[in-house]
């Protein structure tokens, strides 16, 4: 494999695995013996070369590949949920299942951001009917606990985001 292609592929893998930009740059600088500015350049220009490497040049192909990946991720979370012995792992798996379901719903147009409250409520009714009714009381308690934790994290993240926006507005004015 071409060294540049190998470096770019490794960059995408590390980013997908959750490594920070600094860690990716340092690791690839060491592994491929290239200047850090080269790795930063590849990192900054990945929007140009990433679709070709991943075979996502065609939109329809990318759409189906993304759906397949989301389905695969959901299956992995489902397996973890079934095998988990403690509540924290079950909560984490259920949260992952919920997030992948919502991403898939957004991608397919079932759930569109900025929907009206009525449209969102009908989607939540669908989730209630299809998912919640099939849970045991213990699983339902875990889901409710996960939902509560998710809501608290979301509110904290939104508050932080609003504070950052406010700081930027004050800095610009």
C-alpha positions, 0 to 999 in steps of 0.5 A: 500500500502507498505510504500516503494512503496508509497514513491517511487510512491510519489517521481515519482509524485513529480519529474513529477510535476517539483519539485526540488530534494531538495524539493522532499527529504524534503517533503518525509522526512517529510511525511514518517518520513524517513532519508533524505539519504533514500530518496536520495538513492531512488532518485539515484536508481530510474532507477532500480525500476521505470520500475517495478512500472510503469509497463514499464518492457516490451519495447513495452508496454512502447512505447505504453504507452508513445505514449498514454501519449504524445497524452493525453498531446497534447489534453490538450494543444489543449483544452487550446489553444481553450479556451485561451483568451490571446495571451500568453496562446495561444502561450504557448499551441501552443508551448506545442502542437509543442513539444509533436508533435516533441516528438511523431515524434522522438519516432515513428521514423518520426523525428530522431535526427541527420537527414540530412538537407534534411530529416528534411526539408521534415518533416518541409514541412509535418508540413507546409502542415498539420498544417500551412495551416489550421490556421487562419491568427491570429493563424499563427501570434501566431505560428510565434511569438511562433517559434521566442520565442522558437528559441531565448530560444533555442539559449540562452540554446545552448550558455549556454550549450556550455559555460559550456562544455568549462568550463568543458574542461578547468577544466579537461585539 
